[in-house]
């Protein structure tokens, strides 16, 4: 009888000790998770390196465009990029690689024909951004930032190139009047080094207690044409000419995801 009571007591004691140990383990685990969250939050707002993934739309300012949504004439072209940056106090410097779409479509009225001569151009390019930002954190946890930015973007490579000179025929009404057309020659030049500036404002706020979502509004400015195309046309014995300048100008709206690299060392 005493043996049975002893065995039952040991079993009961083991259950009690297991319950206490499990509760202690769960509290310790919860405490560890809270500490890691705090460490991640502090690391995300501290100085250091980060990676920025961004994309947006640019509204044409000097020409009609090729709308990326419909493939037809429109006003918007896209821009995407991946940047590596470093934050020190309130200033940040970034560089990386970006890609900008630019379909240039213009129109020149020929009085002799009473019709519009349509021009086309493409400047889809890979570019190298050099970005400087300055912001002011707000709130006790510095989760919201508002600031200004400026960048020099050097165009490195065009994915679609055009012949520098050539000749062709443009029909004013290809399907109904094949006898009404204009013959033309064209040639173009461009600077050896080309690029564009961006200047604007941005705001970013913390998400997931570890990273940032960035909203940016800026204007793209080219100080000189990226390409100047000269057209020489002939219509029923009459001749003339004009130039068409290609620029990457317009307002840009971008959204970006910012991942601070301090997070990986804070959670080791």
Order of alpha helices (4+ residues) and beta strands (2+ residues): alpha-beta-beta-beta-beta-beta-beta-beta-beta-beta-beta-beta-beta-beta-beta-beta-beta-alpha
